[in-house]
Amino acid sequence: MFIAVIGSFIGSFMLCLTYQEGSLFRRSQCDSCHSDLVWYELIPVVSFIMQKGRCRQCNNQIPLHIFMTELLFFMLFLLFFSESSSALYAACISFLVPLAIYDIHHFKVPNHMLLLFACILLLIRYPLLFDIQHLVYSVLLIILLHLFYLLTGSIGYGDIKLLSLFALFLPLTYFLLIFMLTYFIGGIAVICFLFYKHNLKKIPLIPFITASTLLVFKFYDELYTIYFGGFL
């Protein structure tokens, strides 16, 4: 339970950092009146409920996605760290969930978050960079991703940059499972969306990458057997 509470604090901070690059170097503020928030206004989930979803100073509505993100982080950290702990899992959850929410709102990926994510992955996954075979596969995958972007134009370059990080810092089978699941889940979602919006022009891809990554982390053995039959 303690790690889940810590997760909700991480979620609140990471969402703020995703939406406001300069928030790392200043106190937390209300998005509406820009007044500084005191400590009891920064307790994830609890503060939102106690303040009835409104700023204590200006009484404007606090965006609901902030509350939902804090609650989601609480549940994800409870789910993924109840039995074992992994720096990779924590890093991916901490970055992917806020990026998915930002992508839903703006259809783009903030470069400062991708750069920070790359630094964290480098810190915890640097041994992979000494594996020559892995590096060869990674370079080939990154080239293929960029060719896919240039030839089809069906994916944003922010998505390509995120997938390139995965190709570099995740094992090959993890990357392949995430990539396949992303388009499988995304394809089903697009079909569902078309029932309600026939002139659909684009959809955010990061939410599907995030969902696929979480599924692969949680059910890797089962998915590996289903997709590869245990032969790769």
Backbone bond lengths (Angstrom), bond angles and torsions (degrees), N, CA, C in turn:
res aa  C-N    CA-C-N  psi(-1)  N-CA   C-N-CA  omega(-1)  CA-C   N-CA-C  phi
1 M - - - 1.467 - - 1.532 111.25 -
2 F 1.337 116.20 -38.19 1.464 119.85 -178.65 1.529 111.16 -61.13
3 I 1.351 116.44 -43.42 1.458 120.25 -179.45 1.523 111.04 -65.06
4 A 1.338 117.46 -30.60 1.461 120.75 177.73 1.528 110.66 -69.31
5 V 1.325 116.79 -37.73 1.467 120.86 176.94 1.531 109.79 -64.92
6 I 1.331 115.87 -44.15 1.464 120.11 176.13 1.530 110.08 -59.37
7 G 1.339 115.76 -39.81 1.458 120.49 178.59 1.520 112.63 -59.75
8 S 1.322 117.33 -39.59 1.468 120.41 179.88 1.533 111.00 -66.28
9 F 1.345 116.87 -35.91 1.468 119.90 175.20 1.530 110.61 -66.12
10 I 1.334 115.87 -42.03 1.466 120.15 177.91 1.523 110.33 -61.53
11 G 1.338 116.54 -43.01 1.455 120.80 179.75 1.511 112.52 -60.45
12 S 1.330 116.30 -43.94 1.459 120.89 179.31 1.526 110.95 -62.01
13 F 1.333 116.04 -44.88 1.465 120.64 -179.04 1.529 111.58 -66.58
14 M 1.344 116.96 -44.57 1.453 120.87 -176.81 1.521 112.00 -67.36
15 L 1.323 117.40 -35.39 1.464 120.01 177.00 1.520 110.39 -65.28
16 C 1.324 115.78 -43.18 1.463 120.41 177.93 1.518 110.69 -62.03
17 L 1.328 117.07 -42.50 1.455 121.41 179.83 1.527 111.68 -66.20
18 T 1.333 116.75 -34.44 1.461 121.04 179.59 1.525 111.36 -66.60
19 Y 1.324 116.30 -43.41 1.460 120.96 -176.81 1.523 112.64 -80.82
20 Q 1.331 116.71 -27.58 1.462 119.88 -176.77 1.520 109.00 -134.55
21 E 1.313 116.22 101.67 1.462 121.47 -174.79 1.524 112.15 -57.55
22 G 1.325 117.46 -38.03 1.460 120.65 -177.04 1.507 114.81 -78.80
23 S 1.325 118.24 -1.72 1.462 120.91 -176.53 1.522 112.82 -67.19
24 L 1.330 117.40 -15.34 1.459 120.89 179.06 1.526 111.17 -68.50
25 F 1.328 116.95 -21.82 1.462 120.91 -172.94 1.534 113.00 -115.92
26 R 1.320 117.90 16.19 1.462 120.33 177.23 1.515 110.35 -146.92
27 R 1.306 116.57 170.88 1.460 121.41 178.77 1.527 110.20 -72.81
28 S 1.324 115.79 154.48 1.467 120.87 177.68 1.521 109.74 -66.28
29 Q 1.345 115.16 141.34 1.457 121.03 -176.63 1.517 110.79 -133.09
30 C 1.329 115.09 159.22 1.455 121.38 172.00 1.527 108.47 -71.07
31 D 1.323 117.11 135.83 1.472 120.77 -179.18 1.526 111.65 -67.80
32 S 1.319 117.24 -24.14 1.468 120.61 -175.67 1.524 112.49 -89.83
33 C 1.345 117.52 -55.41 1.471 120.49 -174.97 1.528 112.62 -102.14
34 H 1.327 117.28 -8.16 1.470 123.63 176.51 1.537 112.96 63.49
35 S 1.313 116.95 22.20 1.463 119.97 174.56 1.523 109.21 -78.26
36 D 1.333 116.67 144.45 1.459 120.81 179.24 1.522 110.64 -66.80
37 L 1.315 115.63 140.70 1.457 121.01 -179.46 1.526 110.05 -93.47
38 V 1.319 116.37 138.75 1.464 120.93 177.79 1.528 108.82 -87.69
39 W 1.322 116.65 171.24 1.468 120.93 -169.50 1.521 113.20 -59.73
40 Y 1.352 117.41 -38.16 1.462 118.92 -176.56 1.527 112.60 -77.31
41 E 1.334 117.31 -4.51 1.461 121.05 172.66 1.526 111.54 -93.81
42 L 1.324 116.28 -0.69 1.461 121.37 -175.26 1.524 112.68 -112.77
43 I 1.315 117.61 11.04 1.461 120.67 177.89 1.526 108.08 -80.40
44 P 1.304 118.36 115.78 1.467 120.19 -176.06 1.521 112.92 -56.24
45 V 1.315 116.64 142.08 1.465 126.24 177.37 1.528 110.99 66.93
46 V 1.338 116.68 -54.16 1.470 121.36 -175.63 1.521 111.19 -62.29
47 S 1.341 117.24 -47.46 1.468 120.42 -178.53 1.524 111.46 -61.36
48 F 1.321 116.72 -41.05 1.461 120.85 179.78 1.532 110.74 -61.12
49 I 1.318 115.89 -44.21 1.471 120.53 -179.23 1.526 110.84 -68.10
50 M 1.325 116.92 -45.34 1.457 120.90 -177.95 1.530 111.70 -64.65
51 Q 1.328 117.04 -33.97 1.461 120.84 179.91 1.529 112.16 -91.19
52 K 1.331 116.13 6.03 1.465 122.60 179.44 1.533 111.49 55.62
53 G 1.324 115.88 35.68 1.457 120.95 175.56 1.508 115.04 72.57
54 R 1.333 117.31 20.16 1.471 119.97 -178.33 1.521 111.08 -129.94
55 C 1.336 115.67 151.95 1.457 121.46 177.37 1.523 109.85 -67.89
56 R 1.320 117.14 137.70 1.464 121.60 -178.54 1.521 111.68 -68.77
57 Q 1.349 117.98 -26.96 1.453 121.87 -176.96 1.528 113.00 -87.69
58 C 1.331 116.75 -52.76 1.468 120.24 -173.41 1.525 113.58 -104.13
59 N 1.316 117.26 -9.30 1.465 123.63 178.55 1.523 113.88 67.56
60 N 1.326 117.16 12.36 1.460 120.25 175.77 1.523 110.40 -76.02
61 Q 1.332 114.98 155.37 1.461 120.58 -177.96 1.530 110.87 -67.26
62 I 1.323 116.54 132.01 1.459 121.85 172.37 1.528 107.50 -79.62
63 P 1.337 118.97 130.30 1.471 120.47 -178.57 1.524 111.95 -51.53
64 L 1.323 115.82 131.87 1.452 121.10 -176.26 1.525 112.20 -64.05
65 H 1.347 117.00 -29.74 1.463 118.82 -177.67 1.532 112.15 -64.79
66 I 1.328 117.76 -22.20 1.465 120.25 176.00 1.523 110.13 -66.99
67 F 1.331 115.76 -47.67 1.468 120.56 177.59 1.522 111.15 -62.18
68 M 1.334 116.93 -43.39 1.462 120.98 -178.48 1.528 111.18 -65.16
69 T 1.325 117.09 -36.98 1.465 120.88 178.66 1.522 110.88 -65.74
70 E 1.330 116.85 -44.76 1.468 120.41 178.90 1.523 111.00 -61.73
71 L 1.312 116.42 -41.72 1.461 120.59 178.86 1.525 111.01 -67.37
72 L 1.326 116.61 -40.30 1.459 121.02 179.69 1.527 110.94 -64.77
73 F 1.328 117.25 -42.28 1.464 120.62 177.47 1.523 110.91 -62.00
74 F 1.313 116.62 -41.14 1.469 120.40 178.05 1.530 110.09 -57.11
75 M 1.332 116.50 -47.05 1.462 120.46 -177.48 1.523 111.94 -70.33
76 L 1.338 117.27 -39.71 1.464 120.35 -178.74 1.526 111.70 -67.02
77 F 1.326 117.04 -43.11 1.462 119.25 178.23 1.523 110.82 -67.05
78 L 1.310 116.81 -34.21 1.464 120.12 176.10 1.521 110.78 -66.36
79 L 1.332 116.17 -38.15 1.462 121.36 -177.99 1.521 112.04 -74.47
80 F 1.327 117.90 -43.81 1.458 120.97 -171.98 1.526 113.82 -88.70
81 F 1.334 117.33 -16.13 1.461 118.57 -175.73 1.526 113.00 -122.30
82 S 1.327 116.68 20.31 1.459 120.26 177.87 1.523 111.64 -74.40
83 E 1.344 115.88 -30.85 1.454 119.79 -177.16 1.531 112.76 -111.73
84 S 1.299 116.78 -37.13 1.459 119.94 -178.25 1.524 109.40 -144.24
85 S 1.304 114.64 162.91 1.456 119.77 -178.56 1.523 109.65 -119.77
86 S 1.321 116.60 143.14 1.457 120.84 179.82 1.522 108.92 -146.81
87 A 1.333 115.57 126.12 1.459 120.07 177.92 1.517 110.71 -64.02
88 L 1.342 116.90 -34.93 1.461 120.61 178.87 1.518 110.94 -64.61
89 Y 1.323 117.20 -46.03 1.460 120.42 178.95 1.529 110.61 -60.57
90 A 1.327 116.12 -45.79 1.469 120.36 -179.09 1.524 110.92 -61.30
91 A 1.330 116.96 -42.66 1.465 120.95 -179.40 1.525 111.07 -64.32
92 C 1.333 116.55 -45.34 1.468 120.51 -177.99 1.528 111.60 -65.28
93 I 1.321 116.96 -43.87 1.466 120.01 177.72 1.524 109.83 -62.51
94 S 1.326 116.64 -45.24 1.462 121.58 -174.76 1.519 112.71 -63.21
95 F 1.331 117.48 -31.21 1.463 120.35 -178.80 1.519 112.70 -97.79
96 L 1.321 117.52 -41.57 1.461 119.85 -172.09 1.527 113.11 -68.92
97 V 1.313 117.50 -41.14 1.473 119.70 -177.82 1.534 111.29 -62.59
98 P 1.350 119.59 -51.26 1.479 118.46 176.17 1.532 113.04 -61.33
99 L 1.338 117.20 -37.36 1.465 119.59 178.21 1.524 111.33 -64.62
100 A 1.330 116.77 -37.09 1.468 120.67 177.99 1.521 110.87 -63.85
101 I 1.321 116.63 -43.29 1.464 120.62 179.74 1.527 110.56 -66.26
102 Y 1.321 116.77 -40.97 1.466 120.78 178.27 1.528 110.91 -64.54
103 D 1.320 116.32 -39.79 1.465 121.06 -179.99 1.527 110.91 -64.94
104 I 1.319 117.36 -36.76 1.462 121.42 177.59 1.527 110.34 -61.60
105 H 1.322 116.36 -39.05 1.463 120.74 -176.92 1.521 113.42 -81.56
106 H 1.340 117.03 -35.32 1.471 119.60 -169.27 1.539 114.65 -123.21
107 F 1.324 118.52 -7.45 1.464 122.43 -178.71 1.531 111.99 56.04
108 K 1.309 116.72 40.13 1.459 121.01 173.67 1.529 109.47 -157.99
109 V 1.330 114.52 168.87 1.463 120.76 -177.33 1.525 108.68 -120.53
110 P 1.332 118.77 122.86 1.475 120.54 -178.48 1.526 111.61 -64.45
111 N 1.321 116.40 128.48 1.460 120.88 -178.35 1.520 112.69 -64.57
112 H 1.346 117.36 -33.69 1.462 118.62 -178.14 1.529 111.19 -66.07
113 M 1.346 117.55 -30.14 1.463 120.29 177.79 1.522 111.10 -75.76
114 L 1.328 117.01 -37.28 1.465 119.76 176.83 1.526 110.64 -64.55
115 L 1.324 117.05 -39.76 1.461 121.23 178.95 1.524 110.62 -65.30
116 L 1.319 116.57 -43.99 1.465 120.64 178.64 1.525 110.79 -65.54
117 F 1.330 116.51 -40.27 1.468 121.68 177.73 1.526 109.94 -62.02
118 A 1.326 116.70 -42.41 1.467 121.12 179.03 1.530 110.85 -61.62
119 C 1.320 117.02 -39.93 1.467 120.76 179.65 1.528 111.12 -66.11
120 I 1.339 116.51 -41.60 1.469 120.26 179.19 1.524 110.32 -66.03
121 L 1.334 117.10 -44.15 1.466 120.29 178.62 1.526 111.16 -62.77
122 L 1.326 116.65 -38.99 1.461 120.43 177.88 1.522 110.55 -62.52
123 L 1.325 116.47 -38.80 1.459 121.17 -178.68 1.523 111.91 -65.88
124 I 1.328 117.07 -40.12 1.470 119.69 -174.23 1.523 113.84 -98.57
125 R 1.367 117.01 -13.14 1.465 119.27 -176.37 1.529 112.71 -123.80
126 Y 1.319 117.54 16.69 1.469 120.21 -176.18 1.532 114.48 -57.96
127 P 1.356 121.01 -28.87 1.475 118.44 178.64 1.530 113.65 -57.40
128 L 1.348 117.15 -28.70 1.464 119.50 179.21 1.524 112.12 -62.01
129 L 1.329 116.42 -27.88 1.462 120.39 -176.86 1.524 112.18 -73.09
130 F 1.327 117.16 -10.28 1.461 120.96 176.25 1.527 111.81 -96.70
131 D 1.329 115.98 1.20 1.462 121.58 177.33 1.537 108.26 -94.19
132 I 1.317 117.38 105.23 1.466 121.89 -174.68 1.526 111.60 -60.09
133 Q 1.341 116.31 -43.39 1.469 119.47 179.86 1.524 111.12 -60.79
134 H 1.325 116.11 -42.98 1.466 119.83 178.34 1.530 110.62 -63.04
135 L 1.324 117.46 -41.73 1.462 120.76 -179.72 1.525 111.65 -62.50
136 V 1.331 116.51 -40.09 1.476 120.37 178.40 1.523 110.12 -62.76
137 Y 1.344 116.72 -47.41 1.467 120.34 178.00 1.531 110.70 -60.78
138 S 1.324 115.95 -41.10 1.463 120.24 -177.68 1.524 111.38 -63.13
139 V 1.330 116.03 -45.66 1.466 120.46 -179.84 1.528 110.52 -62.76
140 L 1.320 117.05 -42.39 1.464 120.66 178.58 1.533 110.61 -62.79
141 L 1.326 116.79 -43.34 1.464 120.37 179.74 1.527 111.32 -64.27
142 I 1.320 116.47 -41.46 1.468 120.35 179.95 1.528 110.45 -64.81
143 I 1.323 116.61 -40.09 1.470 120.33 176.60 1.528 110.54 -63.08
144 L 1.329 116.72 -44.57 1.462 120.92 179.12 1.527 111.32 -63.23
145 L 1.314 116.57 -39.51 1.463 119.85 177.67 1.523 111.51 -61.71
146 H 1.324 116.56 -42.92 1.461 119.78 179.88 1.531 111.83 -69.95
147 L 1.325 117.39 -35.65 1.463 119.87 174.45 1.519 110.77 -63.90
148 F 1.331 116.18 -41.59 1.464 121.34 177.31 1.526 110.61 -59.70
149 Y 1.331 116.18 -40.92 1.464 121.24 178.54 1.532 111.33 -66.32
150 L 1.318 116.85 -45.19 1.462 120.96 -176.31 1.526 112.49 -71.27
151 L 1.325 117.24 -36.46 1.460 120.97 -174.38 1.524 113.42 -84.44
152 T 1.327 116.79 -30.27 1.468 119.13 -175.03 1.527 113.10 -106.34
153 G 1.311 117.20 -35.75 1.461 119.85 -176.46 1.512 113.26 63.65
154 S 1.326 116.99 18.78 1.463 121.35 -176.25 1.517 113.09 -94.69
155 I 1.317 116.92 7.16 1.451 121.32 -177.31 1.519 108.65 -144.24
156 G 1.324 116.48 144.73 1.457 120.14 -179.98 1.523 111.72 -75.30
157 Y 1.324 115.93 154.75 1.463 118.30 -178.41 1.530 111.93 -71.06
158 G 1.319 116.74 -25.74 1.463 119.24 174.16 1.521 111.05 -62.15
159 D 1.325 116.38 -39.06 1.472 120.73 176.49 1.524 110.46 -64.28
160 I 1.329 116.70 -40.12 1.460 121.58 179.04 1.529 110.28 -62.49
161 K 1.320 117.07 -42.99 1.465 120.54 179.87 1.530 111.20 -63.78
162 L 1.325 116.97 -40.48 1.460 119.82 178.19 1.527 111.09 -66.13
163 L 1.329 117.07 -45.25 1.463 120.60 179.10 1.522 111.00 -65.20
164 S 1.322 117.47 -31.72 1.465 120.44 176.73 1.528 110.79 -65.54
165 L 1.315 117.00 -37.80 1.470 120.31 175.16 1.526 110.54 -62.12
166 F 1.325 115.70 -41.61 1.465 119.85 177.67 1.527 110.70 -63.03
167 A 1.330 116.53 -42.34 1.465 120.23 179.91 1.524 111.25 -61.57
168 L 1.328 116.25 -33.01 1.464 120.84 -176.68 1.526 112.63 -82.77
169 F 1.333 116.93 -35.12 1.468 119.31 -170.28 1.528 114.83 -113.52
170 L 1.326 118.11 -0.29 1.460 120.58 176.53 1.527 109.62 -115.20
171 P 1.328 118.03 151.33 1.466 119.97 174.30 1.523 110.88 -58.87
172 L 1.320 116.28 153.97 1.455 121.93 -175.15 1.522 112.74 -55.37
173 T 1.344 117.21 -46.31 1.470 119.71 -177.30 1.532 111.40 -65.33
174 Y 1.335 117.33 -35.88 1.471 120.29 176.30 1.526 109.84 -61.52
175 F 1.340 115.75 -47.09 1.463 119.37 -179.32 1.522 111.48 -60.93
176 L 1.326 117.14 -46.17 1.467 120.73 -178.15 1.526 111.07 -62.46
177 L 1.317 117.16 -41.65 1.469 120.37 178.64 1.525 111.07 -64.51
178 I 1.323 116.72 -43.63 1.467 120.49 179.29 1.523 110.60 -62.92
179 F 1.322 116.43 -44.23 1.468 120.66 -178.69 1.532 110.68 -63.26
180 M 1.323 117.53 -46.86 1.468 120.83 -178.75 1.526 111.33 -65.72
181 L 1.330 116.63 -43.00 1.464 119.81 -179.99 1.521 111.69 -66.28
182 T 1.332 116.08 -35.36 1.473 119.77 179.18 1.519 111.16 -56.99
183 Y 1.336 116.56 -47.11 1.463 119.75 -178.15 1.522 112.01 -78.55
184 F 1.311 117.11 -25.68 1.461 119.61 175.29 1.526 110.47 -68.96
185 I 1.333 116.26 -50.67 1.468 120.78 179.15 1.524 110.27 -66.61
186 G 1.352 115.96 -42.06 1.458 119.64 179.47 1.515 112.37 -62.93
187 G 1.332 116.74 -38.74 1.467 120.27 178.58 1.514 112.14 -63.27
188 I 1.321 116.53 -42.84 1.467 120.51 177.42 1.528 110.28 -63.15
189 A 1.349 115.66 -41.27 1.463 119.88 -179.72 1.525 111.52 -63.88
190 V 1.328 116.55 -41.91 1.467 120.55 179.63 1.527 110.71 -61.84
191 I 1.318 116.71 -42.62 1.475 120.21 177.88 1.520 110.75 -59.55
192 C 1.339 115.45 -42.98 1.468 119.70 178.56 1.529 111.27 -65.63
193 F 1.350 116.76 -41.99 1.454 120.68 -179.69 1.529 111.91 -62.50
194 L 1.342 117.06 -35.60 1.463 121.26 -176.57 1.524 112.35 -67.12
195 F 1.326 117.37 -19.65 1.459 119.94 175.80 1.524 111.19 -69.78
196 Y 1.347 115.88 -24.56 1.460 120.05 -176.55 1.521 113.13 -108.98
197 K 1.351 117.11 -23.94 1.454 120.37 -177.83 1.520 108.91 -140.62
198 H 1.319 116.86 101.54 1.460 121.38 -172.68 1.531 113.03 -76.83
199 N 1.325 117.96 -23.24 1.468 120.72 -179.40 1.523 111.35 -98.40
200 L 1.324 116.64 36.19 1.457 121.84 -179.88 1.525 110.27 -64.32
201 K 1.324 117.38 121.98 1.465 121.51 -176.35 1.525 112.34 -102.42
202 K 1.321 117.57 -39.71 1.460 120.15 178.88 1.526 109.89 -154.25
203 I 1.318 114.64 155.20 1.462 120.90 177.92 1.529 108.11 -132.65
204 P 1.326 117.71 151.12 1.465 120.00 177.08 1.525 110.40 -71.57
205 L 1.322 116.57 133.78 1.463 120.46 -177.30 1.530 112.90 -93.41
206 I 1.335 117.84 -26.59 1.461 120.54 -176.16 1.537 112.60 -57.77
207 P 1.353 120.13 -38.84 1.473 118.33 176.84 1.527 113.06 -58.03
208 F 1.338 117.20 -36.19 1.465 120.13 179.43 1.527 111.40 -74.86
209 I 1.335 116.41 -35.48 1.465 119.88 174.37 1.525 109.72 -63.09
210 T 1.317 115.96 -41.98 1.467 120.77 179.67 1.519 111.48 -63.60
211 A 1.331 116.59 -48.89 1.462 120.38 179.51 1.522 111.10 -60.41
212 S 1.334 116.77 -41.47 1.461 121.17 180.00 1.521 111.39 -65.50
213 T 1.329 116.62 -40.96 1.467 120.60 179.49 1.519 111.03 -62.94
214 L 1.321 117.06 -44.04 1.461 120.81 179.44 1.528 111.33 -64.27
215 L 1.328 116.13 -39.99 1.469 119.79 178.36 1.527 111.29 -65.03
216 V 1.329 116.08 -41.46 1.467 119.88 179.87 1.531 110.59 -65.98
217 F 1.325 117.14 -41.54 1.464 120.03 178.44 1.529 111.41 -62.85
218 K 1.319 116.35 -38.69 1.469 120.42 -175.31 1.524 112.09 -82.08
219 F 1.325 117.38 -35.72 1.473 120.40 -173.13 1.528 111.31 -125.41
220 Y 1.324 116.79 39.36 1.460 120.00 -174.87 1.529 112.40 -58.51
221 D 1.315 117.61 -48.82 1.468 120.69 -176.35 1.529 111.52 -59.75
222 E 1.329 116.46 -44.29 1.465 120.32 -179.24 1.530 110.94 -66.68
223 L 1.321 116.75 -44.37 1.467 120.45 -179.73 1.527 111.45 -67.89
224 Y 1.302 116.59 -37.23 1.468 120.95 177.67 1.532 110.54 -60.17
225 T 1.323 115.85 -43.53 1.463 120.21 179.56 1.519 111.53 -67.00
226 I 1.333 116.57 -40.61 1.470 120.72 -178.39 1.528 111.04 -66.01
227 Y 1.339 116.80 -46.36 1.459 120.41 -174.62 1.522 113.36 -80.64
228 F 1.322 116.27 -41.82 1.457 119.46 -171.57 1.531 113.28 -110.07
229 G 1.296 117.39 -6.93 1.457 120.58 179.52 1.511 113.89 63.61
230 G 1.364 115.36 18.50 1.451 119.37 177.67 1.506 113.99 76.15
231 F 1.360 118.56 13.75 1.463 120.09 -175.24 1.526 113.47 -99.37
232 L 1.350 117.08 -19.53 1.467 118.67 179.98 1.517 110.65 -87.35
